Amino acid sequence: MEPKVAGADAPPRGWAALVRWWRRWRDSTRQVRGLQEERAALQAALQRRRHHDEVRRAELQELRALLRQQRGEAAPAPPRPPRGDTEQASAWPLPATPRSGTMEQIARIEAHMAQQWGGVPTAPPHEAAPATAERAAGPAEAGAARVPRLAIDIVHPDPRGAVAMQAWLGHPALTELAVAFANGRFEVVQRGLQTMLQRSDDALLACVAGRLKLDLLWALCDREGYDAWAAQWAQRCGQPVLPWPVQVPATPATPGPQRVWRCPARLRADDVQAWATHAEPDGLDWRALETIDAAAAAVLLPCWQRWADEPRVLTMAGTGVLLRRLKEATPSGRADVEPMWWRLRLAALRLLDRRASYELVALDAYATAGLVLPPWQAPRALVVEVQALPEPAAVAPVAVAEPVPVPVEAADEHDFPAMATALADWVPSQPASIPTPTTVALEGVLCGDIGPVLARLDDALLRHEAAAGDTVPLLHIDAQGLRRLDFAAVGALLQWLLAARARGVRTEWHGVAPLVGLLLHTVGIDQVAEVRLRQ
């Protein structure tokens, strides 16, 4: 029996018609029609994201103020303005977790801050970190000076990360994991790192364990797992996402940029058009940039787009200043900004190969000005970012004294033969150039008998000693592609390094994975040779 529903808005009779009516109503409520509605939805999403970030920053500021109030310290000076994408992240950033996990994360940060600033350590004595024990041995201001310095040198742009890795290299738990890794017990290493990651009383140990997990995944050739964990580790520890390690073939030292161009404080179109008169620069210094004229931006845009599509190598200094100026020229929410500035900013991000920032800026440009920009395309150019470019060598001209001729009629027998002398024209002999160090690459997994590897090292050392002459020979071991060593291989290498040092040979390891570096530190190779970790 069909129900009788009165009224103009009553649904149609019959179950089939009722289902069709309900589906049409559901689709109409979910569908967003029109460009304006879509832009409004994007703007609302961006506003919610900014609001969530502000809430997290406010919570962290309240936590810091509470800790300062408990210790009776004065408020610190206001921080300097941000420096764009190249600036390092805050020391203790809150991850983008839901509201339910924010309080737990704040509690962990508070416990670690109290432990760092002289509070009572929360971990048991047998689990205390070496850095914590070192700080507890004396005043806080002198603790950093007494941290034992290991022989392994950490090469990393962020000093906080270098200090953390250096302080934890001698940790007993990490040493046990290095031994298990050398023996091929990967499941034991995985479980040990996971246990350290789950510890809430020491954030530094968790970050170091997460970094070592990346090396484990790389050693196992797990590319998908590496990419997923790299993003998660970077978000958790406030570090940049580490790409999949790719071995760079050892090549002779290439000269730096040959044509260096330094940007003035105000960039005009004439400054950029001068590149057409002379050769285009391969080194650009943006550190002095303050403003960019619109005419200069119109000339830069096609130039950067062309550079990104060409296989060339560029060296740039001050990329953070450049990106900050372009960000100031494209404020979010300002629809009156000329679209050329948005395109110029995206062209710079593509040239610098920053895909994540490119996609966010493209979304912001669409929500702000309605610009439909091209999707991301990987650049063919390679930009090497440096702190500073070399200054032009100012070579003072050598003052050459004019020869003073002695007239024949004024000369006696002691001056014979009377002729002009030009001793100032004599060029002093230059010392022999120091030969470049010989590089030997170690790749893959070295296990058991490594006689061929030692033979290559002997051959390279003999050739280098013959070329070095009286200078101290220097041998570089390129370990970018070295995934794992077992104890037999590392023992043979240690004996070879000891014999080389007895012959007066200096040895340097470059590009060593931190997990492999733990094993080298365990057996004492860092006491015989200099070891530089890859970061």
Secondary structure, DSSP 4 states (H G I P E B T S, - for coil): ------STTPPPSSHHHHHHHHHHHHHHHH---SHHHHHHHHHHHHHHHHHHHHHHHHHHHHHHHHHHHHHTPPPPPPPPPP-GGGSPPPSSPPPS--HHHHHHHHHHHHHHHHHHTT----S-GGG--HHHHHHHTS-GGGTGGGSPPPSEEE--S-HHHHHHHHHHTT-HHHHHHHHHHHTT-HHHHHHHHHHHHT-SS-HHHHHHHHHHHHHHHHHTT-HHHHHHHHHHHHHHHT-PPPPPP-PPPP-PPPP--SSEEE--SEE-HHHHHHHHHSPPPSEEE-TT--EE-HHHHHHHHHHHHHHHTS--EEEEE-HHHHHHHHHHHS-TT-TTS-HHHHHHHHHHHHHTT-HHHHHHHHHHHHHHH---PPPP---SSEEEEES-PPPPP-PPPP-PPPP----GGG--TTS-S-----GGGPPPPPPPPPPPPEEEEEEEEE-S--HHHHHHHHHHHHHHHHHHTTSPPEEEEEEEEEEEE-HHHHHHHHHHHHHHHHTT-EEEEEEE-HHHHHHHHHHTGGGTSEEEE--
